Amino acid sequence: MGLSTLTDGIIISEVTIANATNVSGEPLPFGTKKVVDVGVELTLEVGRSFQPKLTVAGNFKRDPISNEITDWGSAFRILELMRILCPEFIEELKTSHTVPPDAVAAMRNKKLLRLTYVTGRKEDGRYRYADWTTVGSIEAGEANLKQKWERSVKNGYPKNFAPEAVGDSAGFTPIS
């Protein structure tokens, strides 16, 4: 079910997690073969005939000499995901720097907000989309996730966001 419509190049929708898989220590599925410190691949129920996957992953900030973890770095996304879906496992995440197996199981059948954005147009004129890897809680609401998105865009991320592609509605294809 879509909570917002494509006006600013984004759509925010409520989704249910059909499955979750720990992908910590594995290469990211999109483009690079870079291994992530912590990550979870979510299979989403979006009310359509397919179940898209969303990978929420990141690396800890480390001391360049000792390689010791000094801060969350891009792994903050996992911390946020756990705050939304299974806060009871945050302390274990903080001490072990890994996604607890019980947390992955606890994510199934929970709901969150997914933000999908336009990255351009396909050759046939339809929009090309990507999912933002920061998610929102149902309780905090759509406005809260959109505010985080706007801050991120102001800071130059994601680099492939193409709001200029949304000039008219001719290529609009609903995705959720």
DRENPA-3360 file (N, C-alpha, C; in nm, 2 decimals, always signed):
BEGIN
1 = MGLSTLTD = +0.08/-0.12/+0.00/+0.00/+0.00/+0.00/+0.09/+0.12/+0.00 ~ +0.07/+0.21/-0.10/+0.15/+0.33/-0.10/+0.10/+0.44/-0.01 ~ +0.19/+0.50/+0.07/+0.15/+0.60/+0.15/+0.16/+0.74/+0.09 ~ +0.25/+0.75/-0.01/+0.27/+0.87/-0.08/+0.28/+0.85/-0.23 ~ +0.26/+0.95/-0.31/+0.26/+0.93/-0.45/+0.39/+1.00/-0.50 ~ +0.43/+0.96/-0.62/+0.55/+1.01/-0.68/+0.54/+1.16/-0.72 ~ +0.58/+1.25/-0.64/+0.58/+1.39/-0.67/+0.72/+1.45/-0.67 ~ +0.80/+1.41/-0.57/+0.93/+1.46/-0.55/+1.03/+1.36/-0.59;
9 = GIIISEVT = +0.99/+1.26/-0.67/+1.08/+1.15/-0.71/+1.09/+1.04/-0.61 ~ +1.00/+1.04/-0.51/+1.01/+0.94/-0.41/+0.87/+0.88/-0.38 ~ +0.86/+0.76/-0.34/+0.74/+0.70/-0.29/+0.77/+0.63/-0.16 ~ +0.69/+0.65/-0.06/+0.71/+0.59/+0.07/+0.59/+0.49/+0.09 ~ +0.62/+0.37/+0.12/+0.52/+0.27/+0.13/+0.54/+0.18/+0.26 ~ +0.43/+0.13/+0.31/+0.44/+0.04/+0.42/+0.46/-0.10/+0.37 ~ +0.55/-0.18/+0.42/+0.58/-0.31/+0.38/+0.59/-0.41/+0.50 ~ +0.57/-0.53/+0.47/+0.59/-0.64/+0.57/+0.71/-0.72/+0.53;
17 = IANATNVS = +0.79/-0.76/+0.63/+0.91/-0.84/+0.60/+0.86/-0.99/+0.60 ~ +0.88/-1.04/+0.48/+0.84/-1.18/+0.46/+0.95/-1.28/+0.51 ~ +1.08/-1.23/+0.49/+1.19/-1.31/+0.53/+1.31/-1.21/+0.56 ~ +1.40/-1.26/+0.64/+1.52/-1.18/+0.67/+1.64/-1.28/+0.67 ~ +1.75/-1.23/+0.61/+1.87/-1.32/+0.61/+1.99/-1.23/+0.65 ~ +2.07/-1.29/+0.74/+2.20/-1.22/+0.78/+2.30/-1.22/+0.67 ~ +2.34/-1.11/+0.62/+2.44/-1.11/+0.51/+2.57/-1.04/+0.56 ~ +2.59/-1.04/+0.69/+2.72/-0.98/+0.74/+2.83/-1.06/+0.69;
25 = GEPLPFGT = +2.94/-0.99/+0.66/+3.06/-1.06/+0.61/+3.05/-1.11/+0.46 ~ +2.94/-1.07/+0.40/+2.92/-1.12/+0.26/+2.93/-1.00/+0.16 ~ +2.96/-1.02/+0.03/+2.97/-0.91/-0.06/+2.83/-0.85/-0.08 ~ +2.82/-0.72/-0.11/+2.69/-0.66/-0.14/+2.64/-0.71/-0.27 ~ +2.51/-0.72/-0.29/+2.45/-0.78/-0.41/+2.45/-0.68/-0.53 ~ +2.47/-0.55/-0.50/+2.45/-0.45/-0.60/+2.59/-0.39/-0.65 ~ +2.63/-0.44/-0.76/+2.75/-0.38/-0.82/+2.89/-0.42/-0.76 ~ +2.92/-0.36/-0.65/+3.05/-0.39/-0.60/+3.06/-0.52/-0.53;
33 = KKVVDVGV = +3.18/-0.58/-0.52/+3.19/-0.70/-0.45/+3.25/-0.68/-0.31 ~ +3.23/-0.56/-0.26/+3.28/-0.52/-0.13/+3.20/-0.59/-0.02 ~ +3.28/-0.65/+0.08/+3.22/-0.73/+0.19/+3.18/-0.63/+0.30 ~ +3.06/-0.65/+0.35/+3.01/-0.56/+0.46/+3.03/-0.62/+0.60 ~ +3.05/-0.53/+0.69/+3.07/-0.57/+0.83/+2.94/-0.63/+0.89 ~ +2.83/-0.56/+0.87/+2.70/-0.61/+0.92/+2.59/-0.58/+0.81 ~ +2.50/-0.67/+0.80/+2.39/-0.65/+0.70/+2.28/-0.75/+0.71 ~ +2.17/-0.71/+0.67/+2.05/-0.80/+0.66/+1.98/-0.78/+0.53;
41 = ELTLEVGR = +1.95/-0.89/+0.46/+1.87/-0.88/+0.34/+1.73/-0.91/+0.38 ~ +1.64/-0.82/+0.34/+1.50/-0.83/+0.38/+1.42/-0.86/+0.25 ~ +1.34/-0.97/+0.25/+1.24/-1.00/+0.15/+1.11/-0.93/+0.19 ~ +1.06/-0.85/+0.10/+0.94/-0.77/+0.14/+0.81/-0.81/+0.07 ~ +0.71/-0.81/+0.15/+0.58/-0.83/+0.10/+0.52/-0.70/+0.07 ~ +0.49/-0.67/-0.06/+0.45/-0.54/-0.11/+0.31/-0.54/-0.17 ~ +0.24/-0.66/-0.16/+0.11/-0.67/-0.21/+0.10/-0.69/-0.36 ~ +0.21/-0.73/-0.42/+0.22/-0.76/-0.57/+0.25/-0.90/-0.59;
49 = SFQPKLTV = +0.27/-0.94/-0.72/+0.31/-1.08/-0.75/+0.45/-1.11/-0.72 ~ +0.53/-1.02/-0.68/+0.67/-1.04/-0.66/+0.71/-0.99/-0.52 ~ +0.82/-1.04/-0.46/+0.87/-0.99/-0.33/+1.01/-0.93/-0.35 ~ +1.02/-0.80/-0.36/+1.15/-0.74/-0.38/+1.24/-0.76/-0.25 ~ +1.37/-0.75/-0.27/+1.47/-0.76/-0.16/+1.53/-0.63/-0.14 ~ +1.55/-0.60/-0.01/+1.61/-0.47/+0.03/+1.73/-0.51/+0.12 ~ +1.85/-0.47/+0.09/+1.96/-0.50/+0.17/+2.00/-0.38/+0.25 ~ +1.99/-0.39/+0.38/+2.03/-0.29/+0.48/+2.17/-0.33/+0.54;
57 = AGNFKRDP = +2.27/-0.26/+0.50/+2.41/-0.31/+0.54/+2.50/-0.19/+0.56 ~ +2.61/-0.21/+0.63/+2.71/-0.11/+0.64/+2.84/-0.16/+0.71 ~ +2.93/-0.07/+0.71/+3.06/-0.10/+0.77/+3.09/+0.00/+0.89 ~ +3.15/-0.06/+0.99/+3.19/+0.02/+1.11/+3.30/+0.11/+1.07 ~ +3.31/+0.23/+1.14/+3.43/+0.32/+1.12/+3.54/+0.25/+1.21 ~ +3.66/+0.24/+1.15/+3.77/+0.17/+1.22/+3.89/+0.26/+1.23 ~ +3.97/+0.24/+1.33/+4.10/+0.30/+1.34/+4.19/+0.25/+1.23 ~ +4.25/+0.34/+1.15/+4.33/+0.30/+1.03/+4.45/+0.22/+1.07;
65 = ISNEITDW = +4.50/+0.23/+1.19/+4.62/+0.15/+1.22/+4.58/+0.02/+1.29 ~ +4.50/+0.02/+1.39/+4.47/-0.10/+1.47/+4.35/-0.17/+1.41 ~ +4.27/-0.11/+1.32/+4.15/-0.17/+1.26/+4.04/-0.19/+1.37 ~ +4.06/-0.13/+1.49/+3.96/-0.14/+1.59/+3.84/-0.05/+1.56 ~ +3.72/-0.10/+1.59/+3.60/-0.03/+1.57/+3.59/+0.10/+1.66 ~ +3.57/+0.21/+1.59/+3.57/+0.34/+1.67/+3.43/+0.41/+1.67 ~ +3.35/+0.37/+1.57/+3.21/+0.43/+1.56/+3.13/+0.35/+1.47 ~ +3.00/+0.39/+1.46/+2.91/+0.31/+1.38/+2.93/+0.32/+1.23;
73 = GSAFRILE = +2.99/+0.43/+1.18/+3.01/+0.45/+1.03/+2.88/+0.43/+0.96 ~ +2.88/+0.36/+0.84/+2.76/+0.33/+0.77/+2.68/+0.22/+0.83 ~ +2.73/+0.15/+0.93/+2.66/+0.04/+1.00/+2.54/+0.10/+1.08 ~ +2.53/+0.23/+1.09/+2.42/+0.29/+1.17/+2.29/+0.25/+1.11 ~ +2.29/+0.21/+0.98/+2.16/+0.17/+0.92/+2.11/+0.04/+0.99 ~ +2.20/-0.05/+1.03/+2.16/-0.17/+1.10/+2.11/-0.14/+1.24 ~ +2.17/-0.04/+1.30/+2.13/+0.00/+1.43/+1.99/+0.06/+1.42 ~ +1.96/+0.14/+1.32/+1.83/+0.20/+1.30/+1.73/+0.09/+1.27;
81 = LMRILCPE = +1.76/-0.01/+1.19/+1.67/-0.12/+1.16/+1.63/-0.19/+1.28 ~ +1.73/-0.22/+1.36/+1.70/-0.30/+1.49/+1.62/-0.21/+1.59 ~ +1.64/-0.08/+1.59/+1.56/+0.00/+1.68/+1.42/-0.01/+1.64 ~ +1.39/-0.01/+1.51/+1.25/-0.02/+1.46/+1.19/-0.16/+1.48 ~ +1.27/-0.26/+1.44/+1.21/-0.40/+1.44/+1.23/-0.48/+1.56 ~ +1.34/-0.47/+1.62/+1.37/-0.56/+1.74/+1.47/-0.49/+1.84 ~ +1.42/-0.39/+1.91/+1.51/-0.32/+2.00/+1.56/-0.40/+2.11 ~ +1.50/-0.51/+2.14/+1.55/-0.60/+2.25/+1.69/-0.66/+2.22;
89 = FIEELKTS = +1.73/-0.65/+2.09/+1.86/-0.71/+2.05/+1.97/-0.60/+2.03 ~ +1.94/-0.48/+2.06/+2.04/-0.37/+2.04/+2.16/-0.38/+2.12 ~ +2.15/-0.41/+2.25/+2.27/-0.43/+2.33/+2.36/-0.54/+2.28 ~ +2.30/-0.65/+2.24/+2.38/-0.76/+2.18/+2.46/-0.71/+2.06 ~ +2.39/-0.63/+1.97/+2.45/-0.58/+1.85/+2.57/-0.49/+1.89 ~ +2.54/-0.40/+1.99/+2.65/-0.31/+2.03/+2.77/-0.38/+2.09 ~ +2.75/-0.48/+2.16/+2.87/-0.55/+2.22/+2.94/-0.65/+2.12 ~ +2.86/-0.72/+2.04/+2.92/-0.82/+1.95/+2.95/-0.77/+1.81;
97 = HTVPPDAV = +2.90/-0.65/+1.78/+2.91/-0.59/+1.64/+2.87/-0.69/+1.53 ~ +2.77/-0.78/+1.57/+2.72/-0.87/+1.47/+2.56/-0.87/+1.49 ~ +2.49/-0.91/+1.38/+2.35/-0.91/+1.39/+2.31/-1.05/+1.46 ~ +2.25/-1.04/+1.58/+2.22/-1.17/+1.65/+2.12/-1.25/+1.57 ~ +2.14/-1.38/+1.56/+2.05/-1.47/+1.48/+1.91/-1.46/+1.53 ~ +1.88/-1.45/+1.66/+1.75/-1.43/+1.70/+1.68/-1.30/+1.65 ~ +1.76/-1.20/+1.63/+1.71/-1.07/+1.58/+1.66/-1.09/+1.44 ~ +1.74/-1.16/+1.36/+1.70/-1.19/+1.22/+1.56/-1.26/+1.22;
105 = AAMRNKKL = +1.55/-1.36/+1.30/+1.42/-1.44/+1.30/+1.31/-1.34/+1.35 ~ +1.34/-1.25/+1.45/+1.24/-1.17/+1.50/+1.19/-1.06/+1.40 ~ +1.26/-1.04/+1.30/+1.22/-0.94/+1.20/+1.11/-0.98/+1.11 ~ +1.09/-1.11/+1.09/+0.99/-1.17/+1.00/+0.85/-1.12/+1.05 ~ +0.77/-1.09/+0.95/+0.63/-1.05/+0.97/+0.61/-0.91/+1.04 ~ +0.72/-0.84/+1.06/+0.71/-0.70/+1.11/+0.70/-0.60/+0.99 ~ +0.64/-0.48/+1.03/+0.62/-0.38/+0.92/+0.72/-0.27/+0.94 ~ +0.75/-0.20/+0.83/+0.83/-0.08/+0.83/+0.80/+0.00/+0.71;
113 = LRLTYVTG = +0.86/+0.12/+0.70/+0.84/+0.21/+0.59/+0.96/+0.20/+0.50 ~ +0.93/+0.19/+0.37/+1.03/+0.17/+0.26/+1.02/+0.30/+0.18 ~ +1.13/+0.36/+0.15/+1.14/+0.47/+0.06/+1.20/+0.43/-0.07 ~ +1.13/+0.45/-0.18/+1.18/+0.41/-0.32/+1.19/+0.54/-0.39 ~ +1.30/+0.56/-0.47/+1.33/+0.68/-0.54/+1.36/+0.66/-0.68 ~ +1.34/+0.76/-0.76/+1.36/+0.76/-0.91/+1.51/+0.78/-0.93 ~ +1.57/+0.69/-1.02/+1.71/+0.71/-1.06/+1.72/+0.75/-1.20 ~ +1.61/+0.76/-1.27/+1.62/+0.80/-1.41/+1.50/+0.74/-1.49;
121 = RKEDGRYR = +1.52/+0.73/-1.62/+1.41/+0.66/-1.70/+1.48/+0.55/-1.79 ~ +1.39/+0.45/-1.81/+1.44/+0.34/-1.90/+1.42/+0.38/-2.04 ~ +1.47/+0.30/-2.13/+1.46/+0.34/-2.28/+1.32/+0.35/-2.32 ~ +1.23/+0.28/-2.26/+1.08/+0.29/-2.30/+1.01/+0.41/-2.23 ~ +1.08/+0.49/-2.15/+1.03/+0.61/-2.09/+0.98/+0.58/-1.95 ~ +0.96/+0.46/-1.91/+0.92/+0.43/-1.77/+1.03/+0.47/-1.67 ~ +0.99/+0.49/-1.55/+1.09/+0.53/-1.44/+1.17/+0.41/-1.40 ~ +1.29/+0.44/-1.37/+1.38/+0.34/-1.31/+1.39/+0.37/-1.16;
129 = YADWTTVG = +1.38/+0.27/-1.07/+1.37/+0.30/-0.93/+1.48/+0.23/-0.85 ~ +1.51/+0.28/-0.73/+1.60/+0.21/-0.64/+1.54/+0.23/-0.50 ~ +1.57/+0.14/-0.41/+1.53/+0.16/-0.27/+1.64/+0.22/-0.18 ~ +1.60/+0.31/-0.10/+1.69/+0.37/-0.01/+1.71/+0.27/+0.11 ~ +1.84/+0.26/+0.15/+1.87/+0.16/+0.25/+1.85/+0.20/+0.39 ~ +1.79/+0.32/+0.41/+1.75/+0.37/+0.54/+1.60/+0.35/+0.54 ~ +1.55/+0.29/+0.65/+1.40/+0.26/+0.66/+1.34/+0.34/+0.77 ~ +1.21/+0.34/+0.77/+1.14/+0.42/+0.88/+1.04/+0.33/+0.96;
137 = SIEAGEAN = +1.01/+0.38/+1.07/+0.91/+0.30/+1.16/+0.77/+0.35/+1.13 ~ +0.68/+0.26/+1.14/+0.54/+0.30/+1.12/+0.50/+0.40/+1.22 ~ +0.55/+0.39/+1.35/+0.51/+0.48/+1.45/+0.56/+0.62/+1.43 ~ +0.69/+0.63/+1.38/+0.74/+0.77/+1.35/+0.68/+0.83/+1.23 ~ +0.63/+0.75/+1.14/+0.56/+0.80/+1.03/+0.64/+0.84/+0.91 ~ +0.56/+0.86/+0.80/+0.61/+0.90/+0.67/+0.69/+1.03/+0.67 ~ +0.64/+1.13/+0.74/+0.70/+1.26/+0.75/+0.84/+1.25/+0.81 ~ +0.86/+1.17/+0.91/+0.99/+1.15/+0.97/+1.09/+1.09/+0.87;
145 = LKQKWERS = +1.05/+0.98/+0.80/+1.14/+0.92/+0.70/+1.17/+1.02/+0.59 ~ +1.07/+1.10/+0.54/+1.10/+1.19/+0.44/+1.19/+1.30/+0.48 ~ +1.19/+1.34/+0.61/+1.28/+1.44/+0.66/+1.42/+1.39/+0.66 ~ +1.44/+1.26/+0.70/+1.57/+1.20/+0.70/+1.63/+1.19/+0.55 ~ +1.54/+1.16/+0.46/+1.57/+1.15/+0.32/+1.62/+1.29/+0.27 ~ +1.54/+1.39/+0.30/+1.58/+1.53/+0.26/+1.71/+1.57/+0.31 ~ +1.74/+1.54/+0.44/+1.87/+1.57/+0.49/+1.98/+1.49/+0.42 ~ +1.96/+1.37/+0.38/+2.06/+1.29/+0.31/+2.08/+1.35/+0.17;
153 = VKNGYPKN = +1.97/+1.38/+0.10/+1.99/+1.44/-0.03/+2.06/+1.57/-0.03 ~ +2.04/+1.65/+0.08/+2.11/+1.78/+0.09/+2.26/+1.75/+0.11 ~ +2.29/+1.64/+0.17/+2.43/+1.60/+0.19/+2.49/+1.53/+0.07 ~ +2.41/+1.51/-0.04/+2.46/+1.45/-0.16/+2.44/+1.30/-0.18 ~ +2.36/+1.24/-0.09/+2.33/+1.10/-0.10/+2.18/+1.07/-0.11 ~ +2.14/+0.97/-0.18/+2.22/+0.89/-0.27/+2.26/+0.96/-0.40 ~ +2.37/+0.93/-0.45/+2.42/+1.00/-0.57/+2.34/+0.97/-0.69 ~ +2.27/+0.86/-0.70/+2.20/+0.82/-0.82/+2.05/+0.87/-0.82;
161 = FAPEAVGD = +2.01/+0.95/-0.72/+1.88/+1.01/-0.72/+1.86/+1.11/-0.83 ~ +1.75/+1.09/-0.91/+1.73/+1.18/-1.03/+1.59/+1.24/-1.03 ~ +1.57/+1.34/-0.94/+1.44/+1.40/-0.93/+1.40/+1.47/-1.06 ~ +1.49/+1.51/-1.14/+1.46/+1.58/-1.27/+1.40/+1.49/-1.37 ~ +1.40/+1.36/-1.35/+1.34/+1.26/-1.44/+1.19/+1.26/-1.42 ~ +1.14/+1.32/-1.31/+0.99/+1.33/-1.28/+0.94/+1.46/-1.33 ~ +0.95/+1.48/-1.46/+0.90/+1.61/-1.52/+0.75/+1.60/-1.55 ~ +0.70/+1.48/-1.59/+0.56/+1.46/-1.62/+0.52/+1.32/-1.58;
169 = SAGFTPIS = +0.40/+1.29/-1.59/+0.35/+1.16/-1.54/+0.34/+1.06/-1.65 ~ +0.39/+1.09/-1.77/+0.38/+0.99/-1.88/+0.44/+0.86/-1.85 ~ +0.55/+0.86/-1.78/+0.62/+0.73/-1.75/+0.59/+0.67/-1.62 ~ +0.50/+0.72/-1.55/+0.47/+0.67/-1.41/+0.42/+0.53/-1.41 ~ +0.49/+0.45/-1.34/+0.44/+0.31/-1.32/+0.44/+0.29/-1.17 ~ +0.32/+0.27/-1.11/+0.32/+0.25/-0.96/+0.40/+0.12/-0.93 ~ +0.47/+0.13/-0.81/+0.55/+0.02/-0.77/+0.50/-0.05/-0.64 ~ +0.41/+0.01/-0.57/+0.36/-0.05/-0.45/+0.21/-0.03/-0.43;
% end
